[in-house]
């Protein structure tokens, strides 16, 4: 039995292993086995990306602002006079139940604020984390594409036939960006088309997720670089685009500029 097959099959145990991997608590052999499993299991890799995104979001949480008015209310509750008009002798020994109540209110306020910040930031970072995970898997795979062709008239129909959609597939070889082909990535449990270009020895992946109805457009490309990758996002037409690579952000921005110009020119 291989080390990879020796890993637990129970979902709960696997998730515990993913958390241990994220915390750097696994030995080298188990780490290698888990990473191999991630490379061949998109659903498990997506779960791991969500764990990493959660850690990043929690680690970067700002402290919620507490207004002076709120502080004054807590102080009033602790003193027991401004809020109730009663003296502060209602104690059991040296224990002040009003101080405990004030402490609970402060904890609840801070916790609710932290939850709001965490959920909002995780929602934003989860998709980004899965894109980074997909890029990592493609770099570990035998081939970064499912259909290998520099002919856009081959790649686009292939994607259309597989998942019923494809972004503009432009030829940028004269600018130094060679089209290697395309693949289907699974991001947030949805198949999305991806184009793969090569600049020198670096791969550039362009993921084109269908733009959700009612979503805000992002006409200006945003730099969302993360996890050792440069990442740029924008929306245009029916698609929300995500370009990711290990080249510098400025080089990736140049690719995005050229891609958008070529796509607009048809």
TORKOL-4160 file (C-alpha; in steps of 0.2 Angstrom, whole numbers, padded with zeros to 4 digits, m for minus):
266
<pt num="1" X="0000" Y="0000" Z="0000"/>
<pt num="2" X="0007" Y="0017" Z="m0005"/>
<pt num="3" X="0009" Y="0031" Z="0008"/>
<pt num="4" X="m0005" Y="0041" Z="m0001"/>
<pt num="5" X="m0017" Y="0026" Z="0000"/>
<pt num="6" X="m0013" Y="0025" Z="0018"/>
<pt num="7" X="m0021" Y="0042" Z="0021"/>
<pt num="8" X="m0038" Y="0041" Z="0030"/>
<pt num="9" X="m0053" Y="0041" Z="0019"/>
<pt num="10" X="m0064" Y="0048" Z="0032"/>
<pt num="11" X="m0069" Y="0066" Z="0028"/>
<pt num="12" X="m0067" Y="0072" Z="0045"/>
<pt num="13" X="m0050" Y="0064" Z="0047"/>
<pt num="14" X="m0044" Y="0071" Z="0031"/>
<pt num="15" X="m0049" Y="0089" Z="0036"/>
<pt num="16" X="m0039" Y="0087" Z="0052"/>
<pt num="17" X="m0024" Y="0082" Z="0041"/>
<pt num="18" X="m0027" Y="0098" Z="0030"/>
<pt num="19" X="m0027" Y="0109" Z="0046"/>
<pt num="20" X="m0011" Y="0100" Z="0052"/>
<pt num="21" X="m0003" Y="0103" Z="0035"/>
<pt num="22" X="m0008" Y="0122" Z="0035"/>
<pt num="23" X="0000" Y="0123" Z="0053"/>
<pt num="24" X="0016" Y="0114" Z="0048"/>
<pt num="25" X="0013" Y="0100" Z="0060"/>
<pt num="26" X="0015" Y="0085" Z="0049"/>
<pt num="27" X="0031" Y="0075" Z="0046"/>
<pt num="28" X="0040" Y="0076" Z="0029"/>
<pt num="29" X="0033" Y="0059" Z="0023"/>
<pt num="30" X="0015" Y="0063" Z="0028"/>
<pt num="31" X="0016" Y="0081" Z="0020"/>
<pt num="32" X="0022" Y="0073" Z="0004"/>
<pt num="33" X="0008" Y="0061" Z="0004"/>
<pt num="34" X="m0005" Y="0074" Z="0007"/>
<pt num="35" X="0002" Y="0086" Z="m0006"/>
<pt num="36" X="0001" Y="0071" Z="m0019"/>
<pt num="37" X="m0017" Y="0068" Z="m0014"/>
<pt num="38" X="m0021" Y="0087" Z="m0016"/>
<pt num="39" X="m0013" Y="0087" Z="m0033"/>
<pt num="40" X="m0025" Y="0073" Z="m0039"/>
<pt num="41" X="m0041" Y="0078" Z="m0029"/>
<pt num="42" X="m0048" Y="0095" Z="m0034"/>
<pt num="43" X="m0062" Y="0095" Z="m0021"/>
<pt num="44" X="m0049" Y="0092" Z="m0007"/>
<pt num="45" X="m0037" Y="0105" Z="m0014"/>
<pt num="46" X="m0052" Y="0117" Z="m0014"/>
<pt num="47" X="m0055" Y="0113" Z="0004"/>
<pt num="48" X="m0037" Y="0116" Z="0008"/>
<pt num="49" X="m0037" Y="0133" Z="m0001"/>
<pt num="50" X="m0052" Y="0138" Z="0010"/>
<pt num="51" X="m0042" Y="0133" Z="0026"/>
<pt num="52" X="m0028" Y="0144" Z="0020"/>
<pt num="53" X="m0039" Y="0158" Z="0016"/>
<pt num="54" X="m0047" Y="0157" Z="0033"/>
<pt num="55" X="m0030" Y="0158" Z="0041"/>
<pt num="56" X="m0025" Y="0173" Z="0031"/>
<pt num="57" X="m0041" Y="0182" Z="0034"/>
<pt num="58" X="m0041" Y="0179" Z="0053"/>
<pt num="59" X="m0022" Y="0183" Z="0054"/>
<pt num="60" X="m0026" Y="0200" Z="0046"/>
<pt num="61" X="m0041" Y="0205" Z="0055"/>
<pt num="62" X="m0041" Y="0223" Z="0061"/>
<pt num="63" X="m0047" Y="0228" Z="0078"/>
<pt num="64" X="m0065" Y="0233" Z="0078"/>
<pt num="65" X="m0067" Y="0252" Z="0083"/>
<pt num="66" X="m0076" Y="0254" Z="0099"/>
<pt num="67" X="m0084" Y="0271" Z="0100"/>
<pt num="68" X="m0082" Y="0283" Z="0115"/>
<pt num="69" X="m0101" Y="0282" Z="0118"/>
<pt num="70" X="m0100" Y="0263" Z="0119"/>
<pt num="71" X="m0086" Y="0264" Z="0131"/>
<pt num="72" X="m0096" Y="0276" Z="0142"/>
<pt num="73" X="m0111" Y="0264" Z="0142"/>
<pt num="74" X="m0100" Y="0250" Z="0148"/>
<pt num="75" X="m0092" Y="0261" Z="0161"/>
<pt num="76" X="m0109" Y="0265" Z="0167"/>
<pt num="77" X="m0114" Y="0247" Z="0168"/>
<pt num="78" X="m0099" Y="0243" Z="0178"/>
<pt num="79" X="m0102" Y="0257" Z="0190"/>
<pt num="80" X="m0120" Y="0252" Z="0191"/>
<pt num="81" X="m0126" Y="0270" Z="0194"/>
<pt num="82" X="m0129" Y="0278" Z="0178"/>
<pt num="83" X="m0138" Y="0264" Z="0170"/>
<pt num="84" X="m0149" Y="0258" Z="0185"/>
<pt num="85" X="m0149" Y="0272" Z="0197"/>
<pt num="86" X="m0145" Y="0260" Z="0211"/>
<pt num="87" X="m0130" Y="0260" Z="0222"/>
<pt num="88" X="m0116" Y="0247" Z="0218"/>
<pt num="89" X="m0118" Y="0236" Z="0234"/>
<pt num="90" X="m0126" Y="0221" Z="0225"/>
<pt num="91" X="m0111" Y="0210" Z="0226"/>
<pt num="92" X="m0108" Y="0192" Z="0231"/>
<pt num="93" X="m0093" Y="0194" Z="0242"/>
<pt num="94" X="m0081" Y="0204" Z="0231"/>
<pt num="95" X="m0089" Y="0198" Z="0215"/>
<pt num="96" X="m0098" Y="0212" Z="0205"/>
<pt num="97" X="m0111" Y="0204" Z="0193"/>
<pt num="98" X="m0112" Y="0221" Z="0184"/>
<pt num="99" X="m0094" Y="0221" Z="0180"/>
<pt num="100" X="m0096" Y="0203" Z="0173"/>
<pt num="101" X="m0111" Y="0209" Z="0163"/>
<pt num="102" X="m0101" Y="0223" Z="0156"/>
<pt num="103" X="m0087" Y="0211" Z="0152"/>
<pt num="104" X="m0099" Y="0200" Z="0142"/>
<pt num="105" X="m0106" Y="0215" Z="0132"/>
<pt num="106" X="m0088" Y="0220" Z="0127"/>
<pt num="107" X="m0084" Y="0202" Z="0122"/>
<pt num="108" X="m0100" Y="0200" Z="0112"/>
<pt num="109" X="m0096" Y="0217" Z="0103"/>
<pt num="110" X="m0079" Y="0212" Z="0099"/>
<pt num="111" X="m0083" Y="0195" Z="0094"/>
<pt num="112" X="m0097" Y="0201" Z="0082"/>
<pt num="113" X="m0086" Y="0214" Z="0075"/>
<pt num="114" X="m0073" Y="0201" Z="0072"/>
<pt num="115" X="m0085" Y="0189" Z="0064"/>
<pt num="116" X="m0091" Y="0202" Z="0052"/>
<pt num="117" X="m0074" Y="0206" Z="0047"/>
<pt num="118" X="m0069" Y="0188" Z="0045"/>
<pt num="119" X="m0084" Y="0183" Z="0035"/>
<pt num="120" X="m0082" Y="0198" Z="0023"/>
<pt num="121" X="m0064" Y="0195" Z="0020"/>
<pt num="122" X="m0065" Y="0176" Z="0018"/>
<pt num="123" X="m0079" Y="0179" Z="0005"/>
<pt num="124" X="m0067" Y="0190" Z="m0005"/>
<pt num="125" X="m0051" Y="0179" Z="m0002"/>
<pt num="126" X="m0059" Y="0161" Z="m0004"/>
<pt num="127" X="m0060" Y="0163" Z="m0023"/>
<pt num="128" X="m0043" Y="0170" Z="m0024"/>
<pt num="129" X="m0036" Y="0156" Z="m0013"/>
<pt num="130" X="m0044" Y="0143" Z="m0024"/>
<pt num="131" X="m0036" Y="0151" Z="m0040"/>
<pt num="132" X="m0019" Y="0151" Z="m0032"/>
<pt num="133" X="m0022" Y="0132" Z="m0027"/>
<pt num="134" X="m0027" Y="0128" Z="m0045"/>
<pt num="135" X="m0011" Y="0137" Z="m0051"/>
<pt num="136" X="m0001" Y="0127" Z="m0039"/>
<pt num="137" X="m0009" Y="0110" Z="m0045"/>
<pt num="138" X="m0006" Y="0115" Z="m0063"/>
<pt num="139" X="0013" Y="0118" Z="m0060"/>
<pt num="140" X="0014" Y="0101" Z="m0051"/>
<pt num="141" X="0005" Y="0092" Z="m0065"/>
<pt num="142" X="0013" Y="0083" Z="m0080"/>
<pt num="143" X="0005" Y="0096" Z="m0091"/>
<pt num="144" X="m0003" Y="0113" Z="m0086"/>
<pt num="145" X="m0016" Y="0111" Z="m0100"/>
<pt num="146" X="m0030" Y="0099" Z="m0105"/>
<pt num="147" X="m0029" Y="0103" Z="m0123"/>
<pt num="148" X="m0012" Y="0108" Z="m0130"/>
<pt num="149" X="m0012" Y="0119" Z="m0144"/>
<pt num="150" X="m0006" Y="0136" Z="m0150"/>
<pt num="151" X="m0020" Y="0138" Z="m0162"/>
<pt num="152" X="m0034" Y="0148" Z="m0154"/>
<pt num="153" X="m0046" Y="0140" Z="m0166"/>
<pt num="154" X="m0043" Y="0124" Z="m0158"/>
<pt num="155" X="m0043" Y="0129" Z="m0140"/>
<pt num="156" X="m0059" Y="0140" Z="m0140"/>
<pt num="157" X="m0070" Y="0126" Z="m0148"/>
<pt num="158" X="m0063" Y="0113" Z="m0136"/>
<pt num="159" X="m0068" Y="0123" Z="m0121"/>
<pt num="160" X="m0085" Y="0127" Z="m0128"/>
<pt num="161" X="m0088" Y="0108" Z="m0131"/>
<pt num="162" X="m0082" Y="0104" Z="m0113"/>
<pt num="163" X="m0091" Y="0117" Z="m0102"/>
<pt num="164" X="m0101" Y="0127" Z="m0115"/>
<pt num="165" X="m0091" Y="0143" Z="m0113"/>
<pt num="166" X="m0075" Y="0150" Z="m0117"/>
<pt num="167" X="m0067" Y="0168" Z="m0116"/>
<pt num="168" X="m0059" Y="0177" Z="m0131"/>
<pt num="169" X="m0044" Y="0167" Z="m0136"/>
<pt num="170" X="m0031" Y="0179" Z="m0143"/>
<pt num="171" X="m0014" Y="0176" Z="m0152"/>
<pt num="172" X="m0001" Y="0186" Z="m0142"/>
<pt num="173" X="0014" Y="0177" Z="m0149"/>
<pt num="174" X="0021" Y="0193" Z="m0157"/>
<pt num="175" X="0022" Y="0201" Z="m0140"/>
<pt num="176" X="0031" Y="0186" Z="m0133"/>
<pt num="177" X="0016" Y="0177" Z="m0125"/>
<pt num="178" X="0014" Y="0160" Z="m0133"/>
<pt num="179" X="m0003" Y="0151" Z="m0131"/>
<pt num="180" X="0001" Y="0134" Z="m0124"/>
<pt num="181" X="m0018" Y="0128" Z="m0123"/>
<pt num="182" X="m0032" Y="0128" Z="m0111"/>
<pt num="183" X="m0039" Y="0118" Z="m0097"/>
<pt num="184" X="m0055" Y="0117" Z="m0086"/>
<pt num="185" X="m0052" Y="0122" Z="m0068"/>
<pt num="186" X="m0064" Y="0119" Z="m0054"/>
<pt num="187" X="m0066" Y="0135" Z="m0043"/>
<pt num="188" X="m0079" Y="0134" Z="m0029"/>
<pt num="189" X="m0086" Y="0118" Z="m0036"/>
<pt num="190" X="m0089" Y="0126" Z="m0053"/>
<pt num="191" X="m0080" Y="0122" Z="m0069"/>
<pt num="192" X="m0072" Y="0137" Z="m0077"/>
<pt num="193" X="m0062" Y="0139" Z="m0093"/>
<pt num="194" X="m0043" Y="0144" Z="m0091"/>
<pt num="195" X="m0031" Y="0149" Z="m0105"/>
<pt num="196" X="m0012" Y="0146" Z="m0102"/>
<pt num="197" X="0001" Y="0157" Z="m0110"/>
<pt num="198" X="0020" Y="0156" Z="m0108"/>
<pt num="199" X="0032" Y="0171" Z="m0106"/>
<pt num="200" X="0050" Y="0165" Z="m0107"/>
<pt num="201" X="0049" Y="0150" Z="m0094"/>
<pt num="202" X="0035" Y="0157" Z="m0084"/>
<pt num="203" X="0017" Y="0151" Z="m0086"/>
<pt num="204" X="0002" Y="0164" Z="m0086"/>
<pt num="205" X="m0015" Y="0157" Z="m0082"/>
<pt num="206" X="m0030" Y="0167" Z="m0087"/>
<pt num="207" X="m0046" Y="0161" Z="m0078"/>
<pt num="208" X="m0063" Y="0167" Z="m0085"/>
<pt num="209" X="m0077" Y="0165" Z="m0073"/>
<pt num="210" X="m0095" Y="0169" Z="m0079"/>
<pt num="211" X="m0099" Y="0186" Z="m0072"/>
<pt num="212" X="m0114" Y="0185" Z="m0060"/>
<pt num="213" X="m0129" Y="0195" Z="m0063"/>
<pt num="214" X="m0129" Y="0211" Z="m0053"/>
<pt num="215" X="m0111" Y="0210" Z="m0048"/>
<pt num="216" X="m0101" Y="0226" Z="m0049"/>
<pt num="217" X="m0090" Y="0228" Z="m0064"/>
<pt num="218" X="m0071" Y="0230" Z="m0061"/>
<pt num="219" X="m0066" Y="0240" Z="m0077"/>
<pt num="220" X="m0049" Y="0244" Z="m0070"/>
<pt num="221" X="m0038" Y="0229" Z="m0067"/>
<pt num="222" X="m0034" Y="0226" Z="m0048"/>
<pt num="223" X="m0018" Y="0219" Z="m0041"/>
<pt num="224" X="m0023" Y="0205" Z="m0029"/>
<pt num="225" X="m0006" Y="0197" Z="m0028"/>
<pt num="226" X="m0005" Y="0183" Z="m0015"/>
<pt num="227" X="0004" Y="0167" Z="m0010"/>
<pt num="228" X="0019" Y="0170" Z="m0020"/>
<pt num="229" X="0009" Y="0173" Z="m0036"/>
<pt num="230" X="0005" Y="0189" Z="m0045"/>
<pt num="231" X="m0014" Y="0190" Z="m0047"/>
<pt num="232" X="m0024" Y="0203" Z="m0057"/>
<pt num="233" X="m0043" Y="0204" Z="m0058"/>
<pt num="234" X="m0055" Y="0213" Z="m0069"/>
<pt num="235" X="m0072" Y="0211" Z="m0077"/>
<pt num="236" X="m0076" Y="0214" Z="m0095"/>
<pt num="237" X="m0092" Y="0208" Z="m0105"/>
<pt num="238" X="m0099" Y="0192" Z="m0099"/>
<pt num="239" X="m0083" Y="0187" Z="m0089"/>
<pt num="240" X="m0074" Y="0190" Z="m0073"/>
<pt num="241" X="m0055" Y="0188" Z="m0077"/>
<pt num="242" X="m0041" Y="0182" Z="m0066"/>
<pt num="243" X="m0023" Y="0182" Z="m0072"/>
<pt num="244" X="m0011" Y="0173" Z="m0061"/>
<pt num="245" X="0008" Y="0169" Z="m0063"/>
<pt num="246" X="0024" Y="0169" Z="m0054"/>
<pt num="247" X="0031" Y="0184" Z="m0064"/>
<pt num="248" X="0031" Y="0201" Z="m0057"/>
<pt num="249" X="0015" Y="0211" Z="m0055"/>
<pt num="250" X="0021" Y="0224" Z="m0068"/>
<pt num="251" X="0025" Y="0210" Z="m0081"/>
<pt num="252" X="0008" Y="0203" Z="m0077"/>
<pt num="253" X="0000" Y="0220" Z="m0079"/>
<pt num="254" X="0008" Y="0221" Z="m0096"/>
<pt num="255" X="0001" Y="0205" Z="m0101"/>
<pt num="256" X="m0017" Y="0210" Z="m0096"/>
<pt num="257" X="m0015" Y="0226" Z="m0105"/>
<pt num="258" X="m0011" Y="0217" Z="m0121"/>
<pt num="259" X="m0024" Y="0204" Z="m0119"/>
<pt num="260" X="m0038" Y="0216" Z="m0116"/>
<pt num="261" X="m0032" Y="0226" Z="m0131"/>
<pt num="262" X="m0032" Y="0211" Z="m0143"/>
<pt num="263" X="m0048" Y="0205" Z="m0136"/>
<pt num="264" X="m0057" Y="0222" Z="m0139"/>
<pt num="265" X="m0049" Y="0222" Z="m0157"/>
<pt num="266" X="m0057" Y="0205" Z="m0160"/>
